[in-house]
Amino acid sequence: MENTVKRSKKSKMKKRSLDWDDMKIEIAKELGLWEKVEENGWPGLTAEESGRIGGILAKKRKENKQNSTEA
């Protein structure tokens, strides 16, 4: 299965790295939202679902950044 997801034309995520996309997909799978994303794309998520993914993503990126500066 390929990790391609529909995006809106105005999506800013096109400018993000593949690492960012991989983390987002991983979080969506953990939350059980991946099937919904595959069917409808990222715009098919509710604001609450998107916010939950974004919050977890920000937390993980912050943790990764702190770990890399400590090493």
Secondary structure, DSSP 8 states (H G I E B T S, - for coil): --------TT-GGGGS-HHHHHHHHHHHHHTT-HHHHHHH-GGGS-HHHHHHHHHHHHHHHHHHHHHHHH-
